[in-house]
Amino acid sequence: MIPRWLVAPQEFKGTLTAAEAAQAMRAGIREAAPEVLLDLAPLADGGPGTVDALLTGTPGERRVMTVQGPLGEPVEAAYALLESGQTAVIEMATASGLSLLDPENLDIRRASTYGTGELMRAALDAGCTRIIVGLGGSATNDAGTGALTALGYRFLDAKGRPLPPGGAALRHLARVDTSHQHPQLAEVELLAATDVTAPLLGPNGASRLFGPQKGADPDTVEELEEALLHFSRNVGQEFVRMPGVGAAGGLGYGLAVLASANIVSGYELVAQALHLERRMAVADMVLTGEGRYDRQTSFGKGPAALAYSGRALGRPVVLFAGSVLPEKGLDMSLFSTIVEAGSRSLTKAAAAQALQTAAAQWAATARHIKPYDARDAMHSDEDSASSWTS
């Protein structure tokens, strides 16, 4: 029986897209194990790559427009229209993402999600009845106030003046004026697709867990935590502890409490569109990947969700990581094997080569693993969900 491996990496942040990572892994496996059949399924979980992943699994079209970036600069951002234009898929990362800023230009205190709101406004103007907002990869910590401002909301201080952009200003919030919100917003089904299970506040919340990677020093982290706490006390605290609302600097929270968004798993949306469970069921092994394996991975990110799904099906799941960050709480048993590719902080070409080499070295040994004995009992329609190639 010929081995079948499902190759489903996520993006390697800062270097490779999910599709580029899948191709690099494929090339490495081909070097060492040309006989293995491969099924490529580039993965996303609400963060970068979600539009591409859903367009792979669902007919639709890509649209590009110029919006405000996280610090107000113009950026080109893409979104997708699916199902004959009824559903829009928006990646907040393309408009308000960390990858849009150079490390020396990070400014989490004033970074805004306004551009994400511009994409949402375009989807509403296009007549969409369902909007999916992917929440991963943000440069922001403004609880979605920027996005909501683009949709007509006004966030005012005690003197009735609009707050400046960014999360730090939220400590001055006195009132929210919703009288000019987009007229279609109340009619649309709004889904906030999160890539993490983080709440808004606390050690695993928006500011304290994710703030440092966006350039926040310890004093700034606490300033932003206090600002979000003040914001929540003014707009409603019923969602503060809900898993996922801390994603994208609290964008999930703002959309839930002020725009009636439902918080959903970005991974589950993508997994359903790509028929991942059926494809795993006819694979002998599942290979995934990400730029860095750290404690955040287990908070609902795609590779971890894939590992749990694979475990439920009895399939080994192998993680290729650009780097592994040993830290307290890191679950080294989540994956059957962890391969450190050393592909972070490299150019795109160097990262692809490093990942290809790591995949080849691993495959040279893994090619001898016996295929899953019960696979031939699967139904043919489950086989048809995949595109196995030699």
N, C-alpha and C positions, 0 to 999 in steps of 0.2 A: 504494500500500500504506500503510495507516494505521500510524503508529509505535506500538510497544508498549514501555512502560517498567515494569520491576519495581522497586517501591519497598520497600526492606527495611532501614530504619534500626534501630539499637540504641537503648537508652535514652540520653537526655541527662542524665547523672547530676546529681541535685539539682533538676531542673526538669521534664523530660518523660519519661513512659514511652515505650517503643518504639511502642506503639499511638498515643499522642498525637503523637509525632513524625511517624509515617506520615500521620496525618490532616492535620497542618499542611503537610507537603510536598505532599500531594494537593491541598489548597486552593490553594496557591500555583501549582502546575502548571495547575490548572483555570482560574485567572485568565489565564494567558499562553498556554496551549496546550490549549484545550478539546477539540481533536480527538484528542489522544493517548489511547490505551487504557492503563489503569493496572491493575496487579496489586499489591495491598498484602500484604506479608508481614513484619509486625513481627518483628524478629530478637532472639535472645538467644544467649548462648554459655556458659551455666553460671552467669552472674551474674544480677542482677535482671532479671525478665521471663521467666525460663526456664519457670516453672510456666505462665504464660499462653501462651507459645509452644507448649509441648507439649500443652496442653489444646486449642489451636486445631487441631493436627494429629492428635490422638488422642482418642477418646472417653474421658471420665472425669469426675471430680467434684472440687470444691475443698472442703477442710476448713480450718477456722480454730480455733486454740487459743491459750490464753495461756501464754507461756513466759518464762523469764528473758532479758532483753535483755543486751547486751554488758557492761554494768556492774551487772547484777543486778536492774534494774528490770523490772516486768512489761510485756510487749509482746504484741500480737496478731500471730500469724504464721500464714501460710497454707501449705498443702502440697496436693499433688494425688494422687489415687488413679486410676491408669489400668488398662486391661485387666481390668475387673471386679474391681478391688481388688488385683490381684496385684503391681502395680508402684506404688511411691510415688516422687514427685518432690519433693525438698526444696530450697528456695533457702536457703542459710545466711544470705544477706543479710537475709531477712525476720526472722530471730531474732537474728543476731549482726552485723548490717551497719553500715557506716559512716554510712549515711543515717539511722539511728535516733538518732544523737547530734548535738547542736549542736556547732559547731566549738570552742566554749570548754569543752566537756565531754569532749573526747577524752582517753582515758587508755589508750594502747596497752600500757603495762606490765602492767595488771591486767585488761584487757578479755578476756572469756571466750567460748568457743563453747558453753557449757553449754546454752543454749536450742536450738541446732542439734541437740544430742544428745537433748533432750526430744522434738523432732519425730521423730527417728529411732526413739526408743523407742516413740512412739505408732504409727509405721508397723509396727514389729515386733509390737506388741500387737494390731494390726489383722490380723495374719496375712499381711502382704506377704512375698513370696518374692524380691523384687528392689527395691532401694532405690537411687535416683539422687540423689546429693547435689551440687547445684550450688555451686561454690566461690568465685564472684566476689563482690566488693563488701563485703569484711569490714572490721570495725573492730579485728580481733584479730591476735595474733601468738603464740598459745599452742600451736601445733603440734597442734591438735585435742584437747588434753588436757581441756578443758572438756567437749566433746561426749562423749568417752570416759568421763569421770567420770559423766555422766548415764546412761551405759549400764552402770555398775557397776564400772568400773576405779578403782583407787586409786593415786595418784601420791604417793610417800612420801619424806620426807627421811631423813637418816642415823639419826634417832631414832625412825623409824616414824610420824612425824606427817604427815597429809595436807598437801600443798602448798596455799597459797592460790591463788585464781584468777589467771590471766594468765601471759604469757610470761616476765616477769622472774623469776618464782619457779622457773622450770625449771632455773636454775643450781644449785639445791639438791637436785635429784632424785638419789635413791640407789637407789630400787627401784620397780618397777611390780607391783602386785598385781592379777592378772586373775581371781582365783578367784570373784569375784561378778559377772562380766560377764553381760549379758542372755543367757538360755539360747538364744534364737533367732538371736543375732548370727552364730554360726558356721555357721548353715544358710542364711543369706540371701546372694544375689548382691549385692555392694555395689560400686557404681560411683561414683567421685569424678570429677565432670564439671568439668574445669578450663577457665578462660577465658584462661589464660596458659601459657607453656611454661617458666616460671621454675623453677630448682632450689631446694632448701631454703636453701643458703648461698651466700655470695659476692656480688659486685657486682650480680648480677641475681637475687638470692635474695629470700626473704620479708622480711627486715629491712632490707637496704640499698636495695633498689629500691622497695619499697612502704611501708616504715615512715614516711618523711617525710610522705606524704599522709595518714597516720593520726595525725599530731601528734607524731611522734618527732623530737627534736633530734639532732644528731650524736652526743652522748654516749649518748643512749638507744638509738640505732640500734646502736652497738657493744655496749652492754650486752645487747640482745636477740640480736644475732648470737652472742655468747659463750654465752648461755643455750641457744640452739638447738643450737649445737655440742656443749655438754655433754649436752643431751638426746639427741642422735643417738648419742653415744658410749655412752650407757647403754641405749638400746633397739635399736640396730642401724643400721649405716651403709650397708647395701646399696642403699637407695633415695635417698640424699642427693643424688646427681647426676641422678636421673631427672627429665626435663622434666615440669613441672606440679606437682610435690610442694610447691613453694614458694607455690602459690596459697592465698589466704585465710589468710595468716599461718602457713603450714605445715600447715593442716588436711588437705590431701591426703597429706602425709607421715605424719602420725599415723594416719590411717585405713589407709594402705597397710601400714605396718610393724607395727601392732598389731591391725588388724581385717581384714587380707587384702583390702583394697579394690583394685580395678583402676582405674588412672588412665586416663581417656578424655577425648576432646575434647568439651567442651560444645557447641561449634558443630556438630560432626558429628552429635550426637544430635538437635539441633534441625533441622539441614538435612535429615536423613532424614525426620523427622516431617512437615516442611513441603514435602517434595518439591522443595527449592530448585533442585537441578540441572536437573530437567525444566522448572521454571518459567523459569530463566535461559535455557535452550536455545531457548525460543520468544519471548524478549524481545529487543528491539534494544539496550536499554541497561539497566544496573542502577544504581539510586541507593541509597546507604546513608548512614549518619550516626551520629555519636556526639558526646558533649559536648565532648571535647577530643581532638585528634589530637596524640599525643606518642609518645615512644619505646616506651611500654608497648603501644601498639596492635599493633605488629609481633610481640609475644610471644604470639601465638595468639588475640587477641581477634577477635570476630565480624566487624567490618568488614574487617580484614586477610584473614581466611580467605575471606570473600566475594570480595575482590579477586583472590586467587589462583585461586579457582574460576572467576570470570568471565574471567580472563586465559586459563585453559586452554580455555575455550569460545570465545575470541575476542570476548568482549563487553566494551565499555568499562564501567568501574565508576567512578562519580562519588561522592565523599565530601562530605557536608555536615557540617561540624564547627562546634560552638559557638565554639571557638577552636583555633588551631594554635600549638603551643609549639615554636618553633625551638630545637633543641638538637642536640648532637652525636649522630650515629647515626640521626637522623630521615630516613626514606626518603620523599622527596617524589615519587618516581616510582612508588610502589606503586599509586596511583590515576590514572586517565586525567585527572581534573580534581579539584581540591580547592576547595571553596567554603566560605569562612569566614562563618558566619551571624551571629556575634556574639551568640549566645543563651545564653552561660554567665553565671552570677551575676545572673540576672534572675528575676522572678516567673514562675510558670508561664504566665500569660497573655502576658506580654511575650516570653518565650522562644518561645512558639508563634507569635506574630506575627512575630518576627524570622526564624524559620525559614521561615515562609510567604512572607515578602517575598523572602528569599534564593532560595527555590525558584522563585518567579515570575520574578525577574530572570534566573536561569540558564535557565529553560525558554523564555523569550522568544527566546533565541538558539538553543538546542538543538533547538527544534521543527523547524528547517530541516535537521537532519542526516538524511541518507538512511537509511531503514530497512534492516535487514540483509537482503541479497538472498536468502540461502539459507534464510530462515526458513520459507518456504512449503513446503519439502521435508520439514519435520518431521512426525511422525506425529500423527494426531488424538488419540491417547490422551495424548500429551504436552501438547497444548493443554488437555485436560480437567482437568489438574492445577491449572490456574490459574482465577481468577475475574476476567476482564478487564472493566473498566467504563469507560464513556466519561464 
